[in-house]
Amino acid sequence: DEVDKRAVVVAYIQVGDYKEKTEFTLADRDHMKFPILLGRSFFRDIAVVDVSKKYIQDKPTKSTKK
């Protein structure tokens, strides 16, 4: 079994009004539908994910963007 080594970066991610620092592993996702994946650890204790819905969170206003 081959093990992939990936770089890890720390970034702030904002979903609606919620902004949190999280870690990402970098991988080439050009051939995939979504450029990033947010895992269970990011959403733990802050959200419930309903996979039957999409785009239910409003875009942040300019005053919350930094």
mmCIF file as Biopython writes it, N, C-alpha, C and O atoms, coordinates in Angstrom:
data_model
#
loop_
_atom_site.group_PDB
_atom_site.id
_atom_site.type_symbol
_atom_site.label_atom_id
_atom_site.label_alt_id
_atom_site.label_comp_id
_atom_site.label_asym_id
_atom_site.label_entity_id
_atom_site.label_seq_id
_atom_site.pdbx_PDB_ins_code
_atom_site.Cartn_x
_atom_site.Cartn_y
_atom_site.Cartn_z
_atom_site.occupancy
_atom_site.B_iso_or_equiv
_atom_site.auth_seq_id
_atom_site.auth_asym_id
_atom_site.pdbx_PDB_model_num
ATOM 1   N N  . ASP A ? 1  ? 0.838   -1.195 0.000   1.0 0.0 1  A 1 
ATOM 2   C CA . ASP A ? 1  ? 0.000   0.000  0.000   1.0 0.0 1  A 1 
ATOM 3   C C  . ASP A ? 1  ? 0.873   1.245  0.000   1.0 0.0 1  A 1 
ATOM 4   O O  . ASP A ? 1  ? 1.777   1.385  0.825   1.0 0.0 1  A 1 
ATOM 5   N N  . GLU A ? 2  ? 0.595   2.141  -0.929  1.0 0.0 2  A 1 
ATOM 6   C CA . GLU A ? 2  ? 1.347   3.382  -1.036  1.0 0.0 2  A 1 
ATOM 7   C C  . GLU A ? 2  ? 0.701   4.455  -0.163  1.0 0.0 2  A 1 
ATOM 8   O O  . GLU A ? 2  ? -0.519  4.615  -0.159  1.0 0.0 2  A 1 
ATOM 9   N N  . VAL A ? 3  ? 1.530   5.182  0.569   1.0 0.0 3  A 1 
ATOM 10  C CA . VAL A ? 3  ? 1.048   6.252  1.436   1.0 0.0 3  A 1 
ATOM 11  C C  . VAL A ? 3  ? 1.348   7.587  0.771   1.0 0.0 3  A 1 
ATOM 12  O O  . VAL A ? 3  ? 2.482   7.843  0.366   1.0 0.0 3  A 1 
ATOM 13  N N  . ASP A ? 4  ? 0.322   8.443  0.659   1.0 0.0 4  A 1 
ATOM 14  C CA . ASP A ? 4  ? 0.518   9.783  0.108   1.0 0.0 4  A 1 
ATOM 15  C C  . ASP A ? 4  ? 0.963   10.718 1.212   1.0 0.0 4  A 1 
ATOM 16  O O  . ASP A ? 4  ? 0.360   10.750 2.284   1.0 0.0 4  A 1 
ATOM 17  N N  . LYS A ? 5  ? 2.021   11.483 0.955   1.0 0.0 5  A 1 
ATOM 18  C CA . LYS A ? 5  ? 2.437   12.534 1.880   1.0 0.0 5  A 1 
ATOM 19  C C  . LYS A ? 5  ? 1.904   13.844 1.339   1.0 0.0 5  A 1 
ATOM 20  O O  . LYS A ? 5  ? 2.074   14.151 0.159   1.0 0.0 5  A 1 
ATOM 21  N N  . ARG A ? 6  ? 1.252   14.625 2.209   1.0 0.0 6  A 1 
ATOM 22  C CA . ARG A ? 6  ? 0.662   15.891 1.789   1.0 0.0 6  A 1 
ATOM 23  C C  . ARG A ? 6  ? 1.066   17.000 2.738   1.0 0.0 6  A 1 
ATOM 24  O O  . ARG A ? 6  ? 1.233   16.783 3.939   1.0 0.0 6  A 1 
ATOM 25  N N  . ALA A ? 7  ? 1.219   18.185 2.185   1.0 0.0 7  A 1 
ATOM 26  C CA . ALA A ? 7  ? 1.490   19.361 3.011   1.0 0.0 7  A 1 
ATOM 27  C C  . ALA A ? 7  ? 0.227   19.723 3.790   1.0 0.0 7  A 1 
ATOM 28  O O  . ALA A ? 7  ? -0.889  19.524 3.310   1.0 0.0 7  A 1 
ATOM 29  N N  . VAL A ? 8  ? 0.417   20.254 4.993   1.0 0.0 8  A 1 
ATOM 30  C CA . VAL A ? 8  ? -0.703  20.696 5.825   1.0 0.0 8  A 1 
ATOM 31  C C  . VAL A ? 8  ? -0.591  22.203 6.000   1.0 0.0 8  A 1 
ATOM 32  O O  . VAL A ? 8  ? 0.473   22.719 6.343   1.0 0.0 8  A 1 
ATOM 33  N N  . VAL A ? 9  ? -1.695  22.906 5.763   1.0 0.0 9  A 1 
ATOM 34  C CA . VAL A ? 9  ? -1.736  24.352 5.951   1.0 0.0 9  A 1 
ATOM 35  C C  . VAL A ? 9  ? -2.847  24.684 6.938   1.0 0.0 9  A 1 
ATOM 36  O O  . VAL A ? 9  ? -3.807  23.930 7.091   1.0 0.0 9  A 1 
ATOM 37  N N  . VAL A ? 10 ? -2.699  25.825 7.604   1.0 0.0 10 A 1 
ATOM 38  C CA . VAL A ? 10 ? -3.719  26.313 8.526   1.0 0.0 10 A 1 
ATOM 39  C C  . VAL A ? 10 ? -4.370  27.532 7.885   1.0 0.0 10 A 1 
ATOM 40  O O  . VAL A ? 10 ? -3.680  28.434 7.411   1.0 0.0 10 A 1 
ATOM 41  N N  . ALA A ? 11 ? -5.696  27.553 7.873   1.0 0.0 11 A 1 
ATOM 42  C CA . ALA A ? 11 ? -6.424  28.667 7.255   1.0 0.0 11 A 1 
ATOM 43  C C  . ALA A ? 11 ? -7.706  28.930 8.032   1.0 0.0 11 A 1 
ATOM 44  O O  . ALA A ? 11 ? -8.238  28.042 8.699   1.0 0.0 11 A 1 
ATOM 45  N N  . TYR A ? 12 ? -8.193  30.163 7.936   1.0 0.0 12 A 1 
ATOM 46  C CA . TYR A ? 12 ? -9.499  30.496 8.501   1.0 0.0 12 A 1 
ATOM 47  C C  . TYR A ? 12 ? -10.557 30.239 7.436   1.0 0.0 12 A 1 
ATOM 48  O O  . TYR A ? 12 ? -10.427 30.686 6.296   1.0 0.0 12 A 1 
ATOM 49  N N  . ILE A ? 13 ? -11.597 29.519 7.816   1.0 0.0 13 A 1 
ATOM 50  C CA . ILE A ? 13 ? -12.709 29.217 6.926   1.0 0.0 13 A 1 
ATOM 51  C C  . ILE A ? 13 ? -13.959 29.850 7.512   1.0 0.0 13 A 1 
ATOM 52  O O  . ILE A ? 13 ? -14.211 29.740 8.712   1.0 0.0 13 A 1 
ATOM 53  N N  . GLN A ? 14 ? -14.742 30.510 6.671   1.0 0.0 14 A 1 
ATOM 54  C CA . GLN A ? 14 ? -15.976 31.132 7.133   1.0 0.0 14 A 1 
ATOM 55  C C  . GLN A ? 14 ? -17.158 30.489 6.427   1.0 0.0 14 A 1 
ATOM 56  O O  . GLN A ? 14 ? -17.198 30.405 5.199   1.0 0.0 14 A 1 
ATOM 57  N N  . VAL A ? 15 ? -18.125 30.035 7.227   1.0 0.0 15 A 1 
ATOM 58  C CA . VAL A ? 15 ? -19.384 29.492 6.732   1.0 0.0 15 A 1 
ATOM 59  C C  . VAL A ? 15 ? -20.477 30.314 7.389   1.0 0.0 15 A 1 
ATOM 60  O O  . VAL A ? 15 ? -20.735 30.164 8.583   1.0 0.0 15 A 1 
ATOM 61  N N  . GLY A ? 16 ? -21.122 31.185 6.618   1.0 0.0 16 A 1 
ATOM 62  C CA . GLY A ? 16 ? -22.100 32.102 7.200   1.0 0.0 16 A 1 
ATOM 63  C C  . GLY A ? 16 ? -21.410 33.031 8.178   1.0 0.0 16 A 1 
ATOM 64  O O  . GLY A ? 16 ? -20.421 33.677 7.831   1.0 0.0 16 A 1 
ATOM 65  N N  . ASP A ? 17 ? -21.921 33.104 9.394   1.0 0.0 17 A 1 
ATOM 66  C CA . ASP A ? 17 ? -21.327 33.952 10.426  1.0 0.0 17 A 1 
ATOM 67  C C  . ASP A ? 17 ? -20.224 33.247 11.206  1.0 0.0 17 A 1 
ATOM 68  O O  . ASP A ? 17 ? -19.525 33.880 11.998  1.0 0.0 17 A 1 
ATOM 69  N N  . TYR A ? 18 ? -20.063 31.962 10.995  1.0 0.0 18 A 1 
ATOM 70  C CA . TYR A ? 18 ? -19.089 31.178 11.752  1.0 0.0 18 A 1 
ATOM 71  C C  . TYR A ? 18 ? -17.733 31.201 11.053  1.0 0.0 18 A 1 
ATOM 72  O O  . TYR A ? 18 ? -17.628 30.863 9.874   1.0 0.0 18 A 1 
ATOM 73  N N  . LYS A ? 19 ? -16.700 31.603 11.787  1.0 0.0 19 A 1 
ATOM 74  C CA . LYS A ? 19 ? -15.337 31.651 11.249  1.0 0.0 19 A 1 
ATOM 75  C C  . LYS A ? 19 ? -14.438 30.868 12.194  1.0 0.0 19 A 1 
ATOM 76  O O  . LYS A ? 19 ? -14.438 31.109 13.401  1.0 0.0 19 A 1 
ATOM 77  N N  . GLU A ? 20 ? -13.679 29.936 11.649  1.0 0.0 20 A 1 
ATOM 78  C CA . GLU A ? 20 ? -12.865 29.053 12.481  1.0 0.0 20 A 1 
ATOM 79  C C  . GLU A ? 20 ? -11.545 28.747 11.788  1.0 0.0 20 A 1 
ATOM 80  O O  . GLU A ? 20 ? -11.480 28.618 10.565  1.0 0.0 20 A 1 
ATOM 81  N N  . LYS A ? 21 ? -10.503 28.636 12.588  1.0 0.0 21 A 1 
ATOM 82  C CA . LYS A ? 21 ? -9.200  28.210 12.069  1.0 0.0 21 A 1 
ATOM 83  C C  . LYS A ? 21 ? -9.211  26.688 11.972  1.0 0.0 21 A 1 
ATOM 84  O O  . LYS A ? 21 ? -9.654  26.002 12.894  1.0 0.0 21 A 1 
ATOM 85  N N  . THR A ? 22 ? -8.726  26.171 10.861  1.0 0.0 22 A 1 
ATOM 86  C CA . THR A ? 22 ? -8.710  24.729 10.664  1.0 0.0 22 A 1 
ATOM 87  C C  . THR A ? 22 ? -7.492  24.330 9.838   1.0 0.0 22 A 1 
ATOM 88  O O  . THR A ? 22 ? -6.849  25.177 9.218   1.0 0.0 22 A 1 
ATOM 89  N N  . GLU A ? 23 ? -7.185  23.066 9.833   1.0 0.0 23 A 1 
ATOM 90  C CA . GLU A ? 23 ? -6.065  22.535 9.056   1.0 0.0 23 A 1 
ATOM 91  C C  . GLU A ? 23 ? -6.579  21.888 7.777   1.0 0.0 23 A 1 
ATOM 92  O O  . GLU A ? 23 ? -7.639  21.262 7.761   1.0 0.0 23 A 1 
ATOM 93  N N  . PHE A ? 24 ? -5.809  22.053 6.709   1.0 0.0 24 A 1 
ATOM 94  C CA . PHE A ? 24 ? -6.099  21.429 5.430   1.0 0.0 24 A 1 
ATOM 95  C C  . PHE A ? 24 ? -4.896  20.638 4.981   1.0 0.0 24 A 1 
ATOM 96  O O  . PHE A ? 24 ? -3.754  21.033 5.220   1.0 0.0 24 A 1 
ATOM 97  N N  . THR A ? 25 ? -5.152  19.525 4.333   1.0 0.0 25 A 1 
ATOM 98  C CA . THR A ? 25 ? -4.079  18.857 3.604   1.0 0.0 25 A 1 
ATOM 99  C C  . THR A ? 25 ? -4.241  19.249 2.144   1.0 0.0 25 A 1 
ATOM 100 O O  . THR A ? 25 ? -5.357  19.323 1.629   1.0 0.0 25 A 1 
ATOM 101 N N  . LEU A ? 26 ? -3.131  19.494 1.493   1.0 0.0 26 A 1 
ATOM 102 C CA . LEU A ? 26 ? -3.166  19.920 0.098   1.0 0.0 26 A 1 
ATOM 103 C C  . LEU A ? 26 ? -3.084  18.717 -0.822  1.0 0.0 26 A 1 
ATOM 104 O O  . LEU A ? 26 ? -2.254  17.826 -0.642  1.0 0.0 26 A 1 
ATOM 105 N N  . ALA A ? 27 ? -3.958  18.713 -1.805  1.0 0.0 27 A 1 
ATOM 106 C CA . ALA A ? 27 ? -3.964  17.652 -2.808  1.0 0.0 27 A 1 
ATOM 107 C C  . ALA A ? 27 ? -4.479  18.242 -4.114  1.0 0.0 27 A 1 
ATOM 108 O O  . ALA A ? 27 ? -5.234  19.214 -4.107  1.0 0.0 27 A 1 
ATOM 109 N N  . ASP A ? 28 ? -4.077  17.663 -5.216  1.0 0.0 28 A 1 
ATOM 110 C CA . ASP A ? 28 ? -4.548  18.110 -6.526  1.0 0.0 28 A 1 
ATOM 111 C C  . ASP A ? 28 ? -5.990  17.644 -6.713  1.0 0.0 28 A 1 
ATOM 112 O O  . ASP A ? 28 ? -6.247  16.449 -6.853  1.0 0.0 28 A 1 
ATOM 113 N N  . ARG A ? 29 ? -6.932  18.590 -6.715  1.0 0.0 29 A 1 
ATOM 114 C CA . ARG A ? 29 ? -8.353  18.278 -6.868  1.0 0.0 29 A 1 
ATOM 115 C C  . ARG A ? 29 ? -8.909  18.846 -8.176  1.0 0.0 29 A 1 
ATOM 116 O O  . ARG A ? 29 ? -10.121 19.008 -8.313  1.0 0.0 29 A 1 
ATOM 117 N N  . ASP A ? 30 ? -8.031  19.148 -9.137  1.0 0.0 30 A 1 
ATOM 118 C CA . ASP A ? 30 ? -8.475  19.729 -10.408 1.0 0.0 30 A 1 
ATOM 119 C C  . ASP A ? 30 ? -9.518  18.867 -11.120 1.0 0.0 30 A 1 
ATOM 120 O O  . ASP A ? 30 ? -10.416 19.395 -11.776 1.0 0.0 30 A 1 
ATOM 121 N N  . HIS A ? 31 ? -9.404  17.583 -10.996 1.0 0.0 31 A 1 
ATOM 122 C CA . HIS A ? 31 ? -10.317 16.681 -11.695 1.0 0.0 31 A 1 
ATOM 123 C C  . HIS A ? 31 ? -11.591 16.395 -10.898 1.0 0.0 31 A 1 
ATOM 124 O O  . HIS A ? 31 ? -12.444 15.630 -11.349 1.0 0.0 31 A 1 
ATOM 125 N N  . MET A ? 32 ? -11.725 16.998 -9.729  1.0 0.0 32 A 1 
ATOM 126 C CA . MET A ? 32 ? -12.887 16.744 -8.878  1.0 0.0 32 A 1 
ATOM 127 C C  . MET A ? 32 ? -13.854 17.923 -8.906  1.0 0.0 32 A 1 
ATOM 128 O O  . MET A ? 32 ? -13.483 19.030 -9.296  1.0 0.0 32 A 1 
ATOM 129 N N  . LYS A ? 33 ? -15.082 17.683 -8.496  1.0 0.0 33 A 1 
ATOM 130 C CA . LYS A ? 33 ? -16.132 18.700 -8.551  1.0 0.0 33 A 1 
ATOM 131 C C  . LYS A ? 33 ? -15.891 19.842 -7.570  1.0 0.0 33 A 1 
ATOM 132 O O  . LYS A ? 33 ? -16.176 20.996 -7.888  1.0 0.0 33 A 1 
ATOM 133 N N  . PHE A ? 34 ? -15.374 19.537 -6.387  1.0 0.0 34 A 1 
ATOM 134 C CA . PHE A ? 34 ? -15.189 20.551 -5.355  1.0 0.0 34 A 1 
ATOM 135 C C  . PHE A ? 34 ? -13.705 20.753 -5.073  1.0 0.0 34 A 1 
ATOM 136 O O  . PHE A ? 34 ? -12.969 19.776 -4.936  1.0 0.0 34 A 1 
ATOM 137 N N  . PRO A ? 35 ? -13.248 22.015 -4.982  1.0 0.0 35 A 1 
ATOM 138 C CA . PRO A ? 35 ? -11.819 22.279 -4.776  1.0 0.0 35 A 1 
ATOM 139 C C  . PRO A ? 35 ? -11.330 21.939 -3.375  1.0 0.0 35 A 1 
ATOM 140 O O  . PRO A ? 35 ? -10.149 21.649 -3.188  1.0 0.0 35 A 1 
ATOM 141 N N  . ILE A ? 36 ? -12.232 21.972 -2.378  1.0 0.0 36 A 1 
ATOM 142 C CA . ILE A ? 36 ? -11.841 21.598 -1.012  1.0 0.0 36 A 1 
ATOM 143 C C  . ILE A ? 36 ? -12.933 20.748 -0.388  1.0 0.0 36 A 1 
ATOM 144 O O  . ILE A ? 36 ? -14.081 20.758 -0.834  1.0 0.0 36 A 1 
ATOM 145 N N  . LEU A ? 37 ? -12.564 20.020 0.640   1.0 0.0 37 A 1 
ATOM 146 C CA . LEU A ? 37 ? -13.519 19.267 1.446   1.0 0.0 37 A 1 
ATOM 147 C C  . LEU A ? 37 ? -13.398 19.738 2.881   1.0 0.0 37 A 1 
ATOM 148 O O  . LEU A ? 37 ? -12.290 19.866 3.402   1.0 0.0 37 A 1 
ATOM 149 N N  . LEU A ? 38 ? -14.520 19.997 3.521   1.0 0.0 38 A 1 
ATOM 150 C CA . LEU A ? 38 ? -14.533 20.288 4.955   1.0 0.0 38 A 1 
ATOM 151 C C  . LEU A ? 38 ? -15.026 19.030 5.647   1.0 0.0 38 A 1 
ATOM 152 O O  . LEU A ? 38 ? -16.124 18.544 5.375   1.0 0.0 38 A 1 
ATOM 153 N N  . GLY A ? 39 ? -14.210 18.517 6.535   1.0 0.0 39 A 1 
ATOM 154 C CA . GLY A ? 39 ? -14.521 17.250 7.172   1.0 0.0 39 A 1 
ATOM 155 C C  . GLY A ? 39 ? -15.349 17.375 8.437   1.0 0.0 39 A 1 
ATOM 156 O O  . GLY A ? 39 ? -15.733 18.467 8.854   1.0 0.0 39 A 1 
ATOM 157 N N  . ARG A ? 40 ? -15.606 16.236 9.024   1.0 0.0 40 A 1 
ATOM 158 C CA . ARG A ? 40 ? -16.413 16.172 10.242  1.0 0.0 40 A 1 
ATOM 159 C C  . ARG A ? 40 ? -15.812 16.970 11.382  1.0 0.0 40 A 1 
ATOM 160 O O  . ARG A ? 40 ? -16.545 17.574 12.165  1.0 0.0 40 A 1 
ATOM 161 N N  . SER A ? 41 ? -14.505 16.983 11.490  1.0 0.0 41 A 1 
ATOM 162 C CA . SER A ? 41 ? -13.878 17.691 12.616  1.0 0.0 41 A 1 
ATOM 163 C C  . SER A ? 41 ? -14.120 19.192 12.536  1.0 0.0 41 A 1 
ATOM 164 O O  . SER A ? 41 ? -14.216 19.846 13.574  1.0 0.0 41 A 1 
ATOM 165 N N  . PHE A ? 42 ? -14.223 19.760 11.329  1.0 0.0 42 A 1 
ATOM 166 C CA . PHE A ? 42 ? -14.515 21.190 11.196  1.0 0.0 42 A 1 
ATOM 167 C C  . PHE A ? 42 ? -15.921 21.505 11.703  1.0 0.0 42 A 1 
ATOM 168 O O  . PHE A ? 42 ? -16.117 22.510 12.386  1.0 0.0 42 A 1 
ATOM 169 N N  . PHE A ? 43 ? -16.888 20.671 11.381  1.0 0.0 43 A 1 
ATOM 170 C CA . PHE A ? 43 ? -18.283 20.934 11.735  1.0 0.0 43 A 1 
ATOM 171 C C  . PHE A ? 43 ? -18.684 20.414 13.110  1.0 0.0 43 A 1 
ATOM 172 O O  . PHE A ? 43 ? -19.778 20.714 13.587  1.0 0.0 43 A 1 
ATOM 173 N N  . ARG A ? 44 ? -17.826 19.650 13.743  1.0 0.0 44 A 1 
ATOM 174 C CA . ARG A ? 44 ? -18.157 19.071 15.048  1.0 0.0 44 A 1 
ATOM 175 C C  . ARG A ? 44 ? -18.547 20.170 16.031  1.0 0.0 44 A 1 
ATOM 176 O O  . ARG A ? 44 ? -17.847 21.176 16.145  1.0 0.0 44 A 1 
ATOM 177 N N  . ASP A ? 45 ? -19.634 19.989 16.724  1.0 0.0 45 A 1 
ATOM 178 C CA . ASP A ? 45 ? -20.143 20.890 17.773  1.0 0.0 45 A 1 
ATOM 179 C C  . ASP A ? 45 ? -20.624 22.243 17.259  1.0 0.0 45 A 1 
ATOM 180 O O  . ASP A ? 45 ? -20.971 23.095 18.077  1.0 0.0 45 A 1 
ATOM 181 N N  . ILE A ? 46 ? -20.663 22.486 15.958  1.0 0.0 46 A 1 
ATOM 182 C CA . ILE A ? 46 ? -21.132 23.790 15.465  1.0 0.0 46 A 1 
ATOM 183 C C  . ILE A ? 46 ? -22.257 23.686 14.454  1.0 0.0 46 A 1 
ATOM 184 O O  . ILE A ? 46 ? -22.975 24.663 14.238  1.0 0.0 46 A 1 
ATOM 185 N N  . ALA A ? 47 ? -22.432 22.534 13.831  1.0 0.0 47 A 1 
ATOM 186 C CA . ALA A ? 47 ? -23.422 22.461 12.759  1.0 0.0 47 A 1 
ATOM 187 C C  . ALA A ? 47 ? -23.932 21.042 12.572  1.0 0.0 47 A 1 
ATOM 188 O O  . ALA A ? 47 ? -23.287 20.066 12.955  1.0 0.0 47 A 1 
ATOM 189 N N  . VAL A ? 48 ? -25.098 20.964 11.977  1.0 0.0 48 A 1 
ATOM 190 C CA . VAL A ? 48 ? -25.650 19.700 11.510  1.0 0.0 48 A 1 
ATOM 191 C C  . VAL A ? 48 ? -25.690 19.803 9.991   1.0 0.0 48 A 1 
ATOM 192 O O  . VAL A ? 48 ? -26.190 20.786 9.443   1.0 0.0 48 A 1 
ATOM 193 N N  . VAL A ? 49 ? -25.172 18.808 9.325   1.0 0.0 49 A 1 
ATOM 194 C CA . VAL A ? 49 ? -25.122 18.840 7.869   1.0 0.0 49 A 1 
ATOM 195 C C  . VAL A ? 49 ? -26.285 18.024 7.313   1.0 0.0 49 A 1 
ATOM 196 O O  . VAL A ? 49 ? -26.422 16.837 7.611   1.0 0.0 49 A 1 
ATOM 197 N N  . ASP A ? 50 ? -27.113 18.669 6.509   1.0 0.0 50 A 1 
ATOM 198 C CA . ASP A ? 50 ? -28.229 18.005 5.836   1.0 0.0 50 A 1 
ATOM 199 C C  . ASP A ? 50 ? -27.856 17.882 4.364   1.0 0.0 50 A 1 
ATOM 200 O O  . ASP A ? 50 ? -27.915 18.862 3.622   1.0 0.0 50 A 1 
ATOM 201 N N  . VAL A ? 51 ? -27.477 16.689 3.945   1.0 0.0 51 A 1 
ATOM 202 C CA . VAL A ? 51 ? -26.981 16.498 2.580   1.0 0.0 51 A 1 
ATOM 203 C C  . VAL A ? 51 ? -28.075 16.635 1.524   1.0 0.0 51 A 1 
ATOM 204 O O  . VAL A ? 51 ? -27.778 16.687 0.330   1.0 0.0 51 A 1 
ATOM 205 N N  . SER A ? 52 ? -29.338 16.695 1.949   1.0 0.0 52 A 1 
ATOM 206 C CA . SER A ? 52 ? -30.420 16.881 0.984   1.0 0.0 52 A 1 
ATOM 207 C C  . SER A ? 52 ? -30.600 18.353 0.607   1.0 0.0 52 A 1 
ATOM 208 O O  . SER A ? 52 ? -31.368 18.664 -0.303  1.0 0.0 52 A 1 
ATOM 209 N N  . LYS A ? 53 ? -29.906 19.258 1.293   1.0 0.0 53 A 1 
ATOM 210 C CA . LYS A ? 53 ? -30.005 20.699 1.033   1.0 0.0 53 A 1 
ATOM 211 C C  . LYS A ? 53 ? -28.687 21.200 0.457   1.0 0.0 53 A 1 
ATOM 212 O O  . LYS A ? 53 ? -27.641 20.575 0.639   1.0 0.0 53 A 1 
ATOM 213 N N  . LYS A ? 54 ? -28.745 22.337 -0.241  1.0 0.0 54 A 1 
ATOM 214 C CA . LYS A ? 54 ? -27.512 22.978 -0.672  1.0 0.0 54 A 1 
ATOM 215 C C  . LYS A ? 54 ? -27.713 24.481 -0.751  1.0 0.0 54 A 1 
ATOM 216 O O  . LYS A ? 54 ? -28.802 24.972 -1.047  1.0 0.0 54 A 1 
ATOM 217 N N  . TYR A ? 55 ? -26.628 25.197 -0.477  1.0 0.0 55 A 1 
ATOM 218 C CA . TYR A ? 55 ? -26.609 26.659 -0.521  1.0 0.0 55 A 1 
ATOM 219 C C  . TYR A ? 55 ? -27.713 27.280 0.332   1.0 0.0 55 A 1 
ATOM 220 O O  . TYR A ? 55 ? -28.444 28.150 -0.140  1.0 0.0 55 A 1 
ATOM 221 N N  . ILE A ? 56 ? -27.838 26.836 1.591   1.0 0.0 56 A 1 
ATOM 222 C CA . ILE A ? 56 ? -28.867 27.397 2.468   1.0 0.0 56 A 1 
ATOM 223 C C  . ILE A ? 56 ? -28.320 28.514 3.347   1.0 0.0 56 A 1 
ATOM 224 O O  . ILE A ? 56 ? -29.095 29.226 3.985   1.0 0.0 56 A 1 
ATOM 225 N N  . GLN A ? 57 ? -27.022 28.679 3.392   1.0 0.0 57 A 1 
ATOM 226 C CA . GLN A ? 57 ? -26.387 29.732 4.187   1.0 0.0 57 A 1 
ATOM 227 C C  . GLN A ? 57 ? -26.175 30.948 3.295   1.0 0.0 57 A 1 
ATOM 228 O O  . GLN A ? 57 ? -25.631 30.831 2.197   1.0 0.0 57 A 1 
ATOM 229 N N  . ASP A ? 58 ? -26.605 32.118 3.767   1.0 0.0 58 A 1 
ATOM 230 C CA . ASP A ? 58 ? -26.393 33.344 3.001   1.0 0.0 58 A 1 
ATOM 231 C C  . ASP A ? 58 ? -24.905 33.650 2.886   1.0 0.0 58 A 1 
ATOM 232 O O  . ASP A ? 58 ? -24.108 33.249 3.734   1.0 0.0 58 A 1 
ATOM 233 N N  . LYS A ? 59 ? -24.542 34.371 1.820   1.0 0.0 59 A 1 
ATOM 234 C CA . LYS A ? 59 ? -23.167 34.837 1.688   1.0 0.0 59 A 1 
ATOM 235 C C  . LYS A ? 59 ? -22.907 35.872 2.771   1.0 0.0 59 A 1 
ATOM 236 O O  . LYS A ? 59 ? -23.808 36.637 3.114   1.0 0.0 59 A 1 
ATOM 237 N N  . PRO A ? 60 ? -21.694 35.912 3.320   1.0 0.0 60 A 1 
ATOM 238 C CA . PRO A ? 60 ? -21.396 36.921 4.348   1.0 0.0 60 A 1 
ATOM 239 C C  . PRO A ? 60 ? -21.477 38.329 3.761   1.0 0.0 60 A 1 
ATOM 240 O O  . PRO A ? 60 ? -21.175 38.550 2.588   1.0 0.0 60 A 1 
ATOM 241 N N  . THR A ? 61 ? -21.889 39.266 4.597   1.0 0.0 61 A 1 
ATOM 242 C CA . THR A ? 61 ? -21.925 40.660 4.163   1.0 0.0 61 A 1 
ATOM 243 C C  . THR A ? 61 ? -20.509 41.212 4.148   1.0 0.0 61 A 1 
ATOM 244 O O  . THR A ? 61 ? -19.603 40.618 4.732   1.0 0.0 61 A 1 
ATOM 245 N N  . LYS A ? 62 ? -20.314 42.337 3.487   1.0 0.0 62 A 1 
ATOM 246 C CA . LYS A ? 62 ? -18.972 42.928 3.404   1.0 0.0 62 A 1 
ATOM 247 C C  . LYS A ? 62 ? -18.425 43.267 4.780   1.0 0.0 62 A 1 
ATOM 248 O O  . LYS A ? 62 ? -17.211 43.239 4.978   1.0 0.0 62 A 1 
ATOM 249 N N  . SER A ? 63 ? -19.292 43.587 5.736   1.0 0.0 63 A 1 
ATOM 250 C CA . SER A ? 63 ? -18.815 43.949 7.073   1.0 0.0 63 A 1 
ATOM 251 C C  . SER A ? 63 ? -18.230 42.757 7.818   1.0 0.0 63 A 1 
ATOM 252 O O  . SER A ? 63 ? -17.432 42.950 8.735   1.0 0.0 63 A 1 
ATOM 253 N N  . THR A ? 64 ? -18.607 41.509 7.449   1.0 0.0 64 A 1 
ATOM 254 C CA . THR A ? 64 ? -18.057 40.340 8.129   1.0 0.0 64 A 1 
ATOM 255 C C  . THR A ? 64 ? -16.849 39.768 7.412   1.0 0.0 64 A 1 
ATOM 256 O O  . THR A ? 64 ? -16.121 38.955 7.982   1.0 0.0 64 A 1 
ATOM 257 N N  . LYS A ? 65 ? -16.621 40.183 6.160   1.0 0.0 65 A 1 
ATOM 258 C CA . LYS A ? 65 ? -15.436 39.710 5.431   1.0 0.0 65 A 1 
ATOM 259 C C  . LYS A ? 65 ? -14.214 40.457 5.921   1.0 0.0 65 A 1 
ATOM 260 O O  . LYS A ? 65 ? -14.264 41.662 6.165   1.0 0.0 65 A 1 
ATOM 261 N N  . LYS A ? 66 ? -13.119 39.735 6.063   1.0 0.0 66 A 1 
ATOM 262 C CA . LYS A ? 66 ? -11.871 40.368 6.502   1.0 0.0 66 A 1 
ATOM 263 C C  . LYS A ? 66 ? -10.726 39.860 5.689   1.0 0.0 66 A 1 
ATOM 264 O O  . LYS A ? 66 ? -9.586  40.272 5.904   1.0 0.0 66 A 1 
#
